[in-house]
Amino acid sequence: MIAASGGPAAGRLLVRGTGSVPRATATDTLRVLTRVLGPNIAQGVIARRPTVVRLAQRCQVDAGVVHETARLRRRYGRGPLRLRVPGRELALVLDAEDVHRVLDGTPDPFTPANAEKRAALGQFQPHGVLVSRGSERASRRRINEHALDTGHPVHGDAEAIVAAVHDEVGGLLARTDDLTWTAAQQAWRRAVRRVVLGEQARDDEVVHTLMDRLRGRANWSFLAPRDRRSRAALRDRLTIHVDRAGPGSLAARLRSTGSPSDAEGGIDVLDQIPQWLFAADPALMVAHRALALLAVDPAARDRARSEMTEVADHTAPLLPQVRAAVLESARLWPTTPLILRDTTEATTWPTGTVPAGAGLLVVTPYFHRDESREPTAHRFAPENWLSPDGRSLDETAHDHRPLVPFSEGPASCPGQDLVLLMTSTWIAAVLDRHEVEPRTAAPLDPSSLPASLSPFDLAFRLRSRS
């Protein structure tokens, strides 16, 4: 494709269209708002609302999201499809090639600092990399990549990271034979605070209390006024922890880039941390669901256990089988169901032109679950992410299919490797010590998986393997 600005997508040829891309009818726009965007907004874009997520599972709303998006693709063609929304130019991306074009063409002409995203994340990280543009974005991205050790499957501080996760799992399982979401989240957040802010932050639950409060307001995007008092309190606590953080923490790495509270040059080093705390909760959702998948697939579970011999001594194995299960969980139930971009200039597509300032929407579940295009749509298929020998991750094997659980391109999640390290260690530490049985009357069927699955009601009965 050819992006309007040249850029990373310039190597792929597009036949240029004339005029504006097609517009949905008023009726179809209403259907998109109520059947595609509405369910995702209702569940909570920034902080999931458990009651609504449970209702979504009961009604299988994500199946409706996929069905409706597929219907629009059949009716209007490859798109993008402009929606008739008063006061806001929006377009749905409906073609697999166009997904790659949009994500590869970041930050220009497709900026991740989308208007709705800036309004939401401004509650707790107004200077975060996700809502930044230009030179500020480039500087903030470099800081994030340095702290998160982007591009390295085994983080430079992996020994400390794995030890923290392993320790919290051990403490959790010593206290209970039932693994519930609530118990898992409490232990996981302790591990996250140790990894992100240092050992001294382990029991500082106020950090997450403040984050929860701000994320709840962020769900309302433009509609909620800023809670400046809570954000100031959060920054004060983060400043203290960053100043005290010892080696092996992300905060120590961040501190090495400059004064954490110094916003000189527009970087605001400290404001990068809330995104890491925010992203950790969706990571646990992915891990909890992945554990549920492995609990009902003995063959996949045995393959995963076969590579766990290094976990006990706190080393950092790659664990490709476990990581593949995590990635597959994120494919089946993406924690970012809507990928948002705004156009920084008019862009030309085979069907016409999208104006500058338009919001582009990639409905991730559609591309991950459309059974007419995705051969593994509804089954647990960790082979999606493995090399043919099953011994290593191979995330390029599906390049012709837009499987993008961590997005892709220049704005792909810089913490992907760290998330995979922490979640795979978490799962491995559970499976290595225990037999895991779903504590539900209707366990998952790995060959036919529901479109919507609440992590909040997933629970497991544990039996020691020793």
N, C-alpha and C positions, 0 to 999 in steps of 0.2 A: 504494500500500500504506500501511498504518498501522503504524508501528513501535510497540512497546509503550510507549516513552517519549515519543512525539511525535517530535521530531527531524527530520532532513532528509528521511526517507522519508514524512513524515506526509501528504503530498499525494496518495498513491496509496491507494485504498480497497481493503481486504481484507474478505472475508466471514469473520467469526470462527468458528473451530471450537470444539469442546468436547472435554474430555478430553485425553489425551496423544496426540501424533502417533504414527503407526504405528511399530512396532518390527520390525526385520528378524528373521528366524528365526536360530537359532544357526548353521545351515549357511550362510545368506547372510552373516551377520556374519563367519564364517570366510573366506568367499570375498573379502569386502572387505579383510580384513586381509592375505590372502595375494596377491591379484591387483590390488589398487588401492593400498593404503597400503604394503605390503611392498616392492614394486619401487621406489617412490620413496625409501623410507628406505634401502634397500640401496645405491642409487646415490649417496647422500650428500645430505642436505637442505641443509646449510650449506657443505660443500666436496665437490664431485663426486669420486667415486672412478673414475678413468679405466678401470680394468679392468672394473668392474661396468657402467659406461656402455657400453663396447664390447660386453659380453655382452647388455645390454638392446637394443642395435641389432641384434645378430645374431638375437635372439629376437623383436624387435619388440614389446616388452612394453607400450609405450604403446597399441598397438592393442588389447591385452587390457584395459588400463585403461578405454579408451573403451567397448569392447564390454560389459564388466561393469557399468559405471555406467549405460549405456543399458538394459541388461537390468533393473536395479533400478528404473529410472524406469518401464519398461513394467509391471513387476509390482506396484509399490507406489503408483504415481501420483506426484503432484507433490512429495510430501514436505513438510518434511524427514523423513528416515528415521533413526530412532534405532537405534543399534547395541548389541548385547548384549556390552559390554566390562566385565568386572569392575573395579570401583573407579574408573571414569571414564565420565562421561556424554558420548557423542559422537553427532553426527547429521550425515548427508550432506545437503547442499543439492542438490536435483535439478531445480529449476525456474528458468528464466531470470529471471523476475520476482523470485524470491526472492534470486538473486545480487545484483541491484541493491539490493534491500531491505537485505541484510546489509552491503554495502559502503557504501551511503549512510548507514546507521544507525550509523556509527562516530563517536565511541568508545562511545556509549551508545545502545542496549543491547547493542551488539556490539563488544567491545573487541578491538583488535589485539594487546594484551598477553596473548596466549594462554598457558596454563600450560606447554605443551611448548616454545613459542617462548622464554619467559622462561628456562627451564632451559638451552636451547641457547645463546642469545645472551649469557646471563650469563657465559659463559667469557671473552668479550672486550669486551662492551659492556653491563654490567649496568645502566647508567644511560642507555642509548640510547633514542631516542624510540620505537622499535618495541616496547619492552617497558615503556613508561611509561603511567601512568594519571593522571587528574585534572589538577590545575593544573600538575604537573611535566611531563606530556605536552604541554600547551598551550605552556609556555615552551620546551621542547626543540624542538617543532615549529617555533616561530617562528625559533629560532636556525638550524635546518636550512634553512628557506626563505630566510632572509637570505643565508646563505653560498652556497646552491645557486642562488639567484636564481629560485626556483620561479615558474612562470607566464610566464616570458619565454623564448621559443624561442631567442633569442640572448642568452647570458649577458652580464652587464655586463663581465666580464673575457674576453670571447670572443676578442679579438685575441691575448692571451697563451695562452689554451687551445688555439686553433687552431694557433698557431705551434709549441707544444710537440708536439702530435700530428703535425703536418706534418714537423717536424724528425726525430722518431723514425722515422716511416715512411721518410723519405729515407735515414737512416742504415741502416735495416734492408735496404732494397732495393739499396743500394749494395754490400752484402756478399754477396748471394745472388740466384740466379735461381729459387730454390724457396722458396715461402712455406709453412712448416709451422706447426703449432700452437705448438710449443716456441719457435721463433724469434719468432713473433708475440707470444706471451705475454711474453717477455723485453722486447721493445721497448715493448709496451703498458704494462707495469708501470712502466717508466721514465717514460713520458708521464704515467701516473697519479700517480706520486710528485711530479712537477714541478707538475702541476695542483693536487693536493691540498695538498702540504706545501711547495712552493716549489722553486726551481731547485737549491738546495743539497742537496736530498734525492734527486736523480736517481739516484745510484749507491748509495744506502743500501739494499741488498738485504736487510739484516737485518730491516727493517720488515716486508717481505712474508714472510720466513722465520718470524718470530714469528706473524704473522697466520695463515699456513698451519698452524702447530702448534696454535694455539688453535681454528681452525675445524675441524681434524680431530677434536679432542676434542668440539667442539660438536655434531658429527654424532651423538654418543651421548646427547645431551639429558640426562635425569636420571641416566643410568648412569655418567657420567664425573665424577670429582671435579674441582674447579676447579684449574687450573694457575695458582696465584697468582704464582709466580715469573715465568712468561713474560708474564703480563698486566702485572706491575709493570715488567718490562723494556720492554715495548711502550710503556707510558705514559711512561716516562723518555725514550725516543727521540722520541715524538710531542711531548713538552713542549719538547725542544731544537729540533725543527724548527719548531714553531709560533712560538717566540720569535725564530727567525732568518728566518722566511718573509718574502719581499718582496712588493710589490704585484703583483696579478695572480693570486695563489694563493687557494685556498679558506681556507687557514690564516690568511692575513692578514685576510680577511673575518671569520673566526671570532674572531680576536684582538680585533677592534674591538667585539665584543659584551661583553667583560669578560675577566678573568684566566682563561686556559685551564685552569689547575689548580685553580681555585676552584670548589668544589661548593656554595657558599653558595646557599641557597634551593632546593637539590635539583637544580640545573640540570646541573652537571658538564659544562661546555662541551667539555672535551677528549674526553669519552667519546662524542661524536657522530662523531668522525673514523673509528673502526674500521668503522662501517657503510659509509662511502664507499669505503674500501679493499676491503671485502668485496664490495660490489655491483659493483665494477669488473670482476671476473673473469667473472661471468655476462654482463656487457655485451659483453665480448670474444667469448664463446661465440655470442651473438646476431649480432655483426658478422661473425664467421668463417663462420657459416652463411649469412648474407645475401650475403656475397661468393660463396659457392658457388652460391646461387640466381641471382645476376646473371651468373655465369660460364656458365651453361647456358641463359640466356634472352636472346638477342641483342637483341630488341626492347626489353626493360626496361633492358638495359645501355646501349643507344644513347640512350634517353630520359634515363637518369641522366647520361651523359656530356655531354648537351646543356646541362646546367645547371651544369657544373663550371668555367666560365671564370674564376671569381673565386678558386678555390682557390690558384692559384700565388702570389698576392700576399698570402697569409695573412689575407685578410678572412674574414668568417664568414657565408657564404651560408646560406640556409635549406635548400637542397637537398631540396625536398619529395619528389622521386622516390627519392633515396637513403634518406631517412628512412622513406618508405613501405616500402621493401624491408626495412629494419631492423625496423620494427613487424610486418611480415608474417612475418619470421623468428621473432620472439618469439611471434607467434600460433601458428605451426605447431609450434614446439618451445619452449614456455614454460619459462623458467628458474625460475619459481615454480609448479610443478605443483599444489601444494596451498596454497590461501589459507586461513589459520586465523583464527578469531575465537572468543572465549568470550562467553557471554551474561552480562551484569551483573545481569539480573533475568529473571523468567519472561516469555517472549514467546509471543504467540498467533498461530497460523497457520490457514489454512483447514481444515487437517486436525486441529488440536488445539494443544496447548501443549508448548513445550520449557522445562524448568526452568532456573532461574538456575544459573550455573556450568557449563553444558554447553559442550562444544567443538563448533563448527560447521565443517564441512569443505567447501570448494568445490574440486572436482576440475577444474582449469582445462582440461586437455586434452579432457575430455568436452564442454565448452561450445564449445571452439574447433574440435573435430574430429568431432562427431557428424553424420554425413552426412545423417541424417534431418531435421536442423534447421539445419545450417550449409551454405549452398549452395556455398561455396568450400572445403569441409572439407579436401581433400587436394591442392589445387593452389596454385601461387604466384599470389596475387591482390593485388598492391600497390594496386589500385584500392579495396580495402577502406578505405584510409586517405587517399584523395585526393578533392578536390572534383571535380565533373564535368569541369571544364576541365583537370584534372591538374596544376594549377599551385600548389596549396597543400594542406597537410594539413587533413583534415576528420575529426576523431576523434569527431564526433557523428553521422556518417552511419550508424553501426551501433548506435545506442542501443537498438534493439529486440532486438539480439543481444548477449549478454554476452561481447564480445571484450575481455578485460581483461589484456593482457600486463604492464601496470604497475599492476594493480589499478585502483580508481577511488574516488571519494568523498573524504571528509576524510582518509583514511589512504592515499590513492594515493601512489605513490613521489614524494617531493619532488625527487628528482634526475632525473626523467624527461627534462626538457628538456636538462639537461647531458649525460646519456647519449646522447640523440639527436644532440646537437651533436658530441660526441667520436667516436661510432661512424660517423656519416655523413662526418665529415672524414677519418677513417681510411680508409674504403672509397673515398672520392673520390680521395684522394691515391694509392692503389694503381691504380685504374682510369684515372686521368688520364694516368699515365705508362706503363702496361703493358697488353698483352693478357694475359688471365688464362685459363689452361686447367686444368681439374681434372686432378690427377695421380692418376687412379684408373681401374681397368678398367671400372667401371660408374658413369658420371656420373649425377647426379640427373636425373630427368624432371620438369620443372616442372609438368606436367599431372597427375602422380600421384606424390606425395611420401610417403616412408615416415613412419610415426608416430614412430619413434625414430631419431635421427641423432646419432651421437657427433661432437662437434667436434674431438676429439683426433686423429682420423685423417684429417681433411680437409687436403689439401695441394694447392698450386697451382704450376703451371709458369708463369713470367713471361717475357714477351718485350717488349723496349722498343718503344714506339710511335713513337719519334723516328727 
